[in-house]
Amino acid sequence: MTLLRILAAVFMFVGILAGCLALLLLVILLVRFPPLLIALLLACWILCRLLKLFRTSEAAPTKPPTSLQ
């Protein structure tokens, strides 16, 4: 049982370390190539606008369709 806990702890440590390394490499890449930073900011702005648009459209209920008789 102790071996299983140690193995799980090692896998969690390696996973956290890999995530931190990926985030650090992403930041270095964004600083090195400014158009990527501009593209990321633009994508976040567009996502924010779309989420706001969908949030307001869900709040307004729509009328059920009328029958075509």
PDB file as gemmi writes it, atoms N, CA and C in Angstrom:
CRYST1    1.000    1.000    1.000  90.00  90.00  90.00 P 1                      
ATOM      1  N   MET A   1       0.827  -1.198   0.000  1.00  0.00           N  
ATOM      2  CA  MET A   1       0.000   0.000   0.000  1.00  0.00           C  
ATOM      3  C   MET A   1       0.868   1.258   0.000  1.00  0.00           C  
ATOM      4  N   THR A   2       1.989   1.205   0.706  1.00  0.00           N  
ATOM      5  CA  THR A   2       2.887   2.356   0.753  1.00  0.00           C  
ATOM      6  C   THR A   2       3.497   2.624  -0.618  1.00  0.00           C  
ATOM      7  N   LEU A   3       3.817   1.544  -1.326  1.00  0.00           N  
ATOM      8  CA  LEU A   3       4.384   1.697  -2.665  1.00  0.00           C  
ATOM      9  C   LEU A   3       3.394   2.380  -3.603  1.00  0.00           C  
ATOM     10  N   LEU A   4       2.128   2.046  -3.468  1.00  0.00           N  
ATOM     11  CA  LEU A   4       1.100   2.666  -4.304  1.00  0.00           C  
ATOM     12  C   LEU A   4       0.971   4.156  -4.017  1.00  0.00           C  
ATOM     13  N   ARG A   5       1.050   4.529  -2.744  1.00  0.00           N  
ATOM     14  CA  ARG A   5       0.988   5.952  -2.385  1.00  0.00           C  
ATOM     15  C   ARG A   5       2.198   6.708  -2.918  1.00  0.00           C  
ATOM     16  N   ILE A   6       3.363   6.114  -2.815  1.00  0.00           N  
ATOM     17  CA  ILE A   6       4.572   6.765  -3.322  1.00  0.00           C  
ATOM     18  C   ILE A   6       4.484   6.933  -4.839  1.00  0.00           C  
ATOM     19  N   LEU A   7       4.000   5.905  -5.518  1.00  0.00           N  
ATOM     20  CA  LEU A   7       3.862   5.971  -6.968  1.00  0.00           C  
ATOM     21  C   LEU A   7       2.847   7.045  -7.379  1.00  0.00           C  
ATOM     22  N   ALA A   8       1.739   7.142  -6.650  1.00  0.00           N  
ATOM     23  CA  ALA A   8       0.746   8.168  -6.934  1.00  0.00           C  
ATOM     24  C   ALA A   8       1.320   9.563  -6.683  1.00  0.00           C  
ATOM     25  N   ALA A   9       2.094   9.720  -5.626  1.00  0.00           N  
ATOM     26  CA  ALA A   9       2.707  11.013  -5.329  1.00  0.00           C  
ATOM     27  C   ALA A   9       3.718  11.400  -6.401  1.00  0.00           C  
ATOM     28  N   VAL A  10       4.482  10.427  -6.890  1.00  0.00           N  
ATOM     29  CA  VAL A  10       5.457  10.714  -7.941  1.00  0.00           C  
ATOM     30  C   VAL A  10       4.741  11.136  -9.223  1.00  0.00           C  
ATOM     31  N   PHE A  11       3.654  10.440  -9.585  1.00  0.00           N  
ATOM     32  CA  PHE A  11       2.908  10.809 -10.783  1.00  0.00           C  
ATOM     33  C   PHE A  11       2.272  12.190 -10.653  1.00  0.00           C  
ATOM     34  N   MET A  12       1.761  12.525  -9.475  1.00  0.00           N  
ATOM     35  CA  MET A  12       1.187  13.856  -9.272  1.00  0.00           C  
ATOM     36  C   MET A  12       2.268  14.922  -9.371  1.00  0.00           C  
ATOM     37  N   PHE A  13       3.432  14.656  -8.790  1.00  0.00           N  
ATOM     38  CA  PHE A  13       4.532  15.620  -8.854  1.00  0.00           C  
ATOM     39  C   PHE A  13       4.973  15.843 -10.297  1.00  0.00           C  
ATOM     40  N   VAL A  14       5.109  14.765 -11.048  1.00  0.00           N  
ATOM     41  CA  VAL A  14       5.528  14.881 -12.451  1.00  0.00           C  
ATOM     42  C   VAL A  14       4.465  15.623 -13.265  1.00  0.00           C  
ATOM     43  N   GLY A  15       3.199  15.362 -12.998  1.00  0.00           N  
ATOM     44  CA  GLY A  15       2.138  16.061 -13.710  1.00  0.00           C  
ATOM     45  C   GLY A  15       2.121  17.550 -13.420  1.00  0.00           C  
ATOM     46  N   ILE A  16       2.277  17.916 -12.164  1.00  0.00           N  
ATOM     47  CA  ILE A  16       2.310  19.331 -11.795  1.00  0.00           C  
ATOM     48  C   ILE A  16       3.534  20.009 -12.395  1.00  0.00           C  
ATOM     49  N   LEU A  17       4.659  19.324 -12.362  1.00  0.00           N  
ATOM     50  CA  LEU A  17       5.888  19.868 -12.934  1.00  0.00           C  
ATOM     51  C   LEU A  17       5.742  20.075 -14.446  1.00  0.00           C  
ATOM     52  N   ALA A  18       5.131  19.126 -15.139  1.00  0.00           N  
ATOM     53  CA  ALA A  18       4.925  19.254 -16.580  1.00  0.00           C  
ATOM     54  C   ALA A  18       3.973  20.405 -16.899  1.00  0.00           C  
ATOM     55  N   GLY A  19       2.929  20.571 -16.083  1.00  0.00           N  
ATOM     56  CA  GLY A  19       2.005  21.683 -16.295  1.00  0.00           C  
ATOM     57  C   GLY A  19       2.670  23.033 -16.101  1.00  0.00           C  
ATOM     58  N   CYS A  20       3.494  23.137 -15.069  1.00  0.00           N  
ATOM     59  CA  CYS A  20       4.211  24.394 -14.825  1.00  0.00           C  
ATOM     60  C   CYS A  20       5.197  24.687 -15.952  1.00  0.00           C  
ATOM     61  N   LEU A  21       5.868  23.661 -16.431  1.00  0.00           N  
ATOM     62  CA  LEU A  21       6.810  23.834 -17.526  1.00  0.00           C  
ATOM     63  C   LEU A  21       6.084  24.274 -18.800  1.00  0.00           C  
ATOM     64  N   ALA A  22       4.939  23.679 -19.086  1.00  0.00           N  
ATOM     65  CA  ALA A  22       4.163  24.071 -20.269  1.00  0.00           C  
ATOM     66  C   ALA A  22       3.701  25.518 -20.153  1.00  0.00           C  
ATOM     67  N   LEU A  23       3.260  25.939 -18.974  1.00  0.00           N  
ATOM     68  CA  LEU A  23       2.828  27.322 -18.774  1.00  0.00           C  
ATOM     69  C   LEU A  23       3.996  28.288 -18.924  1.00  0.00           C  
ATOM     70  N   LEU A  24       5.147  27.921 -18.404  1.00  0.00           N  
ATOM     71  CA  LEU A  24       6.333  28.765 -18.538  1.00  0.00           C  
ATOM     72  C   LEU A  24       6.758  28.890 -19.997  1.00  0.00           C  
ATOM     73  N   LEU A  25       6.741  27.797 -20.727  1.00  0.00           N  
ATOM     74  CA  LEU A  25       7.087  27.852 -22.148  1.00  0.00           C  
ATOM     75  C   LEU A  25       6.088  28.691 -22.938  1.00  0.00           C  
ATOM     76  N   LEU A  26       4.815  28.626 -22.572  1.00  0.00           N  
ATOM     77  CA  LEU A  26       3.799  29.448 -23.232  1.00  0.00           C  
ATOM     78  C   LEU A  26       4.058  30.931 -22.992  1.00  0.00           C  
ATOM     79  N   VAL A  27       4.401  31.295 -21.778  1.00  0.00           N  
ATOM     80  CA  VAL A  27       4.688  32.699 -21.469  1.00  0.00           C  
ATOM     81  C   VAL A  27       5.926  33.161 -22.227  1.00  0.00           C  
ATOM     82  N   ILE A  28       6.962  32.332 -22.276  1.00  0.00           N  
ATOM     83  CA  ILE A  28       8.177  32.689 -23.021  1.00  0.00           C  
ATOM     84  C   ILE A  28       7.856  32.873 -24.500  1.00  0.00           C  
ATOM     85  N   LEU A  29       7.035  31.991 -25.045  1.00  0.00           N  
ATOM     86  CA  LEU A  29       6.659  32.085 -26.451  1.00  0.00           C  
ATOM     87  C   LEU A  29       5.864  33.352 -26.728  1.00  0.00           C  
ATOM     88  N   LEU A  30       4.955  33.709 -25.820  1.00  0.00           N  
ATOM     89  CA  LEU A  30       4.154  34.921 -26.004  1.00  0.00           C  
ATOM     90  C   LEU A  30       5.002  36.186 -25.904  1.00  0.00           C  
ATOM     91  N   VAL A  31       6.021  36.161 -25.050  1.00  0.00           N  
ATOM     92  CA  VAL A  31       6.890  37.333 -24.929  1.00  0.00           C  
ATOM     93  C   VAL A  31       7.806  37.434 -26.144  1.00  0.00           C  
ATOM     94  N   ARG A  32       8.232  36.306 -26.654  1.00  0.00           N  
ATOM     95  CA  ARG A  32       9.165  36.305 -27.796  1.00  0.00           C  
ATOM     96  C   ARG A  32       8.478  36.714 -29.097  1.00  0.00           C  
ATOM     97  N   PHE A  33       7.219  36.334 -29.289  1.00  0.00           N  
ATOM     98  CA  PHE A  33       6.474  36.666 -30.504  1.00  0.00           C  
ATOM     99  C   PHE A  33       5.242  37.474 -30.130  1.00  0.00           C  
ATOM    100  N   PRO A  34       5.332  38.806 -30.168  1.00  0.00           N  
ATOM    101  CA  PRO A  34       4.202  39.656 -29.765  1.00  0.00           C  
ATOM    102  C   PRO A  34       2.914  39.438 -30.559  1.00  0.00           C  
ATOM    103  N   PRO A  35       2.950  39.055 -31.857  1.00  0.00           N  
ATOM    104  CA  PRO A  35       1.662  38.811 -32.526  1.00  0.00           C  
ATOM    105  C   PRO A  35       0.853  37.684 -31.880  1.00  0.00           C  
ATOM    106  N   LEU A  36       1.538  36.719 -31.270  1.00  0.00           N  
ATOM    107  CA  LEU A  36       0.802  35.669 -30.556  1.00  0.00           C  
ATOM    108  C   LEU A  36       0.073  36.239 -29.344  1.00  0.00           C  
ATOM    109  N   LEU A  37       0.695  37.179 -28.669  1.00  0.00           N  
ATOM    110  CA  LEU A  37       0.049  37.823 -27.526  1.00  0.00           C  
ATOM    111  C   LEU A  37      -1.171  38.619 -27.983  1.00  0.00           C  
ATOM    112  N   ILE A  38      -1.039  39.319 -29.102  1.00  0.00           N  
ATOM    113  CA  ILE A  38      -2.169  40.076 -29.635  1.00  0.00           C  
ATOM    114  C   ILE A  38      -3.296  39.133 -30.036  1.00  0.00           C  
ATOM    115  N   ALA A  39      -2.942  38.004 -30.668  1.00  0.00           N  
ATOM    116  CA  ALA A  39      -3.963  37.027 -31.068  1.00  0.00           C  
ATOM    117  C   ALA A  39      -4.661  36.430 -29.848  1.00  0.00           C  
ATOM    118  N   LEU A  40      -3.910  36.150 -28.791  1.00  0.00           N  
ATOM    119  CA  LEU A  40      -4.501  35.604 -27.571  1.00  0.00           C  
ATOM    120  C   LEU A  40      -5.445  36.607 -26.918  1.00  0.00           C  
ATOM    121  N   LEU A  41      -5.036  37.851 -26.849  1.00  0.00           N  
ATOM    122  CA  LEU A  41      -5.900  38.875 -26.261  1.00  0.00           C  
ATOM    123  C   LEU A  41      -7.167  39.076 -27.094  1.00  0.00           C  
ATOM    124  N   LEU A  42      -7.022  39.047 -28.416  1.00  0.00           N  
ATOM    125  CA  LEU A  42      -8.184  39.185 -29.287  1.00  0.00           C  
ATOM    126  C   LEU A  42      -9.140  38.002 -29.130  1.00  0.00           C  
ATOM    127  N   ALA A  43      -8.594  36.798 -29.019  1.00  0.00           N  
ATOM    128  CA  ALA A  43      -9.437  35.617 -28.835  1.00  0.00           C  
ATOM    129  C   ALA A  43     -10.180  35.676 -27.497  1.00  0.00           C  
ATOM    130  N   CYS A  44      -9.513  36.126 -26.452  1.00  0.00           N  
ATOM    131  CA  CYS A  44     -10.174  36.257 -25.147  1.00  0.00           C  
ATOM    132  C   CYS A  44     -11.273  37.310 -25.189  1.00  0.00           C  
ATOM    133  N   TRP A  45     -11.032  38.409 -25.896  1.00  0.00           N  
ATOM    134  CA  TRP A  45     -12.037  39.464 -26.016  1.00  0.00           C  
ATOM    135  C   TRP A  45     -13.260  38.963 -26.780  1.00  0.00           C  
ATOM    136  N   ILE A  46     -13.014  38.232 -27.875  1.00  0.00           N  
ATOM    137  CA  ILE A  46     -14.126  37.688 -28.662  1.00  0.00           C  
ATOM    138  C   ILE A  46     -14.919  36.678 -27.836  1.00  0.00           C  
ATOM    139  N   LEU A  47     -14.230  35.817 -27.093  1.00  0.00           N  
ATOM    140  CA  LEU A  47     -14.908  34.843 -26.247  1.00  0.00           C  
ATOM    141  C   LEU A  47     -15.755  35.526 -25.185  1.00  0.00           C  
ATOM    142  N   CYS A  48     -15.229  36.576 -24.603  1.00  0.00           N  
ATOM    143  CA  CYS A  48     -15.974  37.309 -23.581  1.00  0.00           C  
ATOM    144  C   CYS A  48     -17.235  37.929 -24.175  1.00  0.00           C  
ATOM    145  N   ARG A  49     -17.125  38.504 -25.358  1.00  0.00           N  
ATOM    146  CA  ARG A  49     -18.295  39.090 -26.017  1.00  0.00           C  
ATOM    147  C   ARG A  49     -19.333  38.031 -26.360  1.00  0.00           C  
ATOM    148  N   LEU A  50     -18.870  36.865 -26.858  1.00  0.00           N  
ATOM    149  CA  LEU A  50     -19.809  35.794 -27.201  1.00  0.00           C  
ATOM    150  C   LEU A  50     -20.514  35.244 -25.966  1.00  0.00           C  
ATOM    151  N   LEU A  51     -19.776  35.069 -24.886  1.00  0.00           N  
ATOM    152  CA  LEU A  51     -20.398  34.582 -23.654  1.00  0.00           C  
ATOM    153  C   LEU A  51     -21.433  35.564 -23.138  1.00  0.00           C  
ATOM    154  N   LYS A  52     -21.119  36.846 -23.228  1.00  0.00           N  
ATOM    155  CA  LYS A  52     -22.076  37.860 -22.789  1.00  0.00           C  
ATOM    156  C   LYS A  52     -23.317  37.848 -23.680  1.00  0.00           C  
ATOM    157  N   LEU A  53     -23.132  37.671 -24.980  1.00  0.00           N  
ATOM    158  CA  LEU A  53     -24.252  37.625 -25.918  1.00  0.00           C  
ATOM    159  C   LEU A  53     -25.148  36.423 -25.641  1.00  0.00           C  
ATOM    160  N   PHE A  54     -24.558  35.253 -25.443  1.00  0.00           N  
ATOM    161  CA  PHE A  54     -25.351  34.057 -25.181  1.00  0.00           C  
ATOM    162  C   PHE A  54     -26.010  34.109 -23.810  1.00  0.00           C  
ATOM    163  N   ARG A  55     -25.372  34.740 -22.842  1.00  0.00           N  
ATOM    164  CA  ARG A  55     -25.956  34.848 -21.516  1.00  0.00           C  
ATOM    165  C   ARG A  55     -27.203  35.722 -21.554  1.00  0.00           C  
ATOM    166  N   THR A  56     -27.176  36.808 -22.329  1.00  0.00           N  
ATOM    167  CA  THR A  56     -28.353  37.683 -22.393  1.00  0.00           C  
ATOM    168  C   THR A  56     -29.458  37.058 -23.237  1.00  0.00           C  
ATOM    169  N   SER A  57     -29.105  36.257 -24.255  1.00  0.00           N  
ATOM    170  CA  SER A  57     -30.145  35.643 -25.072  1.00  0.00           C  
ATOM    171  C   SER A  57     -30.834  34.506 -24.323  1.00  0.00           C  
ATOM    172  N   GLU A  58     -30.148  33.848 -23.387  1.00  0.00           N  
ATOM    173  CA  GLU A  58     -30.780  32.794 -22.594  1.00  0.00           C  
ATOM    174  C   GLU A  58     -31.715  33.382 -21.540  1.00  0.00           C  
ATOM    175  N   ALA A  59     -31.437  34.598 -21.111  1.00  0.00           N  
ATOM    176  CA  ALA A  59     -32.265  35.210 -20.074  1.00  0.00           C  
ATOM    177  C   ALA A  59     -33.639  35.599 -20.615  1.00  0.00           C  
ATOM    178  N   ALA A  60     -33.703  35.968 -21.886  1.00  0.00           N  
ATOM    179  CA  ALA A  60     -34.978  36.360 -22.486  1.00  0.00           C  
ATOM    180  C   ALA A  60     -35.687  35.109 -23.010  1.00  0.00           C  
ATOM    181  N   PRO A  61     -36.817  34.747 -22.424  1.00  0.00           N  
ATOM    182  CA  PRO A  61     -37.510  33.546 -22.903  1.00  0.00           C  
ATOM    183  C   PRO A  61     -38.130  33.775 -24.281  1.00  0.00           C  
ATOM    184  N   THR A  62     -38.170  32.741 -25.057  1.00  0.00           N  
ATOM    185  CA  THR A  62     -38.767  32.839 -26.393  1.00  0.00           C  
ATOM    186  C   THR A  62     -40.166  32.266 -26.352  1.00  0.00           C  
ATOM    187  N   LYS A  63     -41.007  32.738 -27.237  1.00  0.00           N  
ATOM    188  CA  LYS A  63     -42.376  32.234 -27.308  1.00  0.00           C  
ATOM    189  C   LYS A  63     -42.389  30.900 -28.027  1.00  0.00           C  
ATOM    190  N   PRO A  64     -43.232  29.982 -27.630  1.00  0.00           N  
ATOM    191  CA  PRO A  64     -43.323  28.708 -28.351  1.00  0.00           C  
ATOM    192  C   PRO A  64     -43.904  28.936 -29.740  1.00  0.00           C  
ATOM    193  N   PRO A  65     -43.531  28.132 -30.713  1.00  0.00           N  
ATOM    194  CA  PRO A  65     -44.061  28.345 -32.069  1.00  0.00           C  
ATOM    195  C   PRO A  65     -45.554  28.089 -32.122  1.00  0.00           C  
ATOM    196  N   THR A  66     -46.215  28.911 -32.933  1.00  0.00           N  
ATOM    197  CA  THR A  66     -47.652  28.733 -33.115  1.00  0.00           C  
ATOM    198  C   THR A  66     -47.906  27.692 -34.190  1.00  0.00           C  
ATOM    199  N   SER A  67     -49.056  27.061 -34.122  1.00  0.00           N  
ATOM    200  CA  SER A  67     -49.368  26.025 -35.126  1.00  0.00           C  
ATOM    201  C   SER A  67     -49.705  26.690 -36.455  1.00  0.00           C  
ATOM    202  N   LEU A  68     -49.487  25.978 -37.516  1.00  0.00           N  
ATOM    203  CA  LEU A  68     -49.694  26.526 -38.869  1.00  0.00           C  
ATOM    204  C   LEU A  68     -51.074  26.150 -39.423  1.00  0.00           C  
ATOM    205  N   GLN A  69     -52.092  26.034 -38.592  1.00  0.00           N  
ATOM    206  CA  GLN A  69     -53.419  25.640 -39.055  1.00  0.00           C  
ATOM    207  C   GLN A  69     -54.201  26.814 -39.538  1.00  0.00           C  
TER     208      GLN A  69                                                      
END                                                                             
